[in-house]
Amino acid sequence: MLGGKRISSDHIVSELSEISGSRLKSLAGLLVAIVDDGASIGFLPPLSQAEALAYWSGAMNDDVILWIVQRNGETIGSVQLQLCSRPNGLHRAEIAKLMVHPQARRKWIGRLLMTRTG
């Protein structure tokens, strides 16, 4: 983790430089929950914990910036900024896999994450 910023008494936004241990399991749980809830982000339900762990294990590289939101120690949202490393694309990036746990929706978590990417 590069650092976390407390944005309310129970929400912390952090930029991650790596994913391992309990953070890996928490992100996998988030991915499973949103796919099972019907989110269309490149996976089909039912998504197994093993598939989610495999995704997150390979998600980070030098061209990806990842932010998460935690509430009471649980990861309830994430977003990735995927940088373009091509010589003709150094001025652009793509927002990818904006995820908010189904139980945390409609509480400005997605908006909070998007403000971090700008």
Buried (B, 14 or more C-beta within 10 A) or exposed (E): EEEBEEBEEEBBBBBBEEBEEEBBBBBBBBBBBBBEEEBEEEBEEEBEEEBBBEBBEEBBEEEBBBBBBBBEEEBBBBBBBBBEEEEEEEEEBEEBBBBBBEEBBEBBBBEBBEEBEE
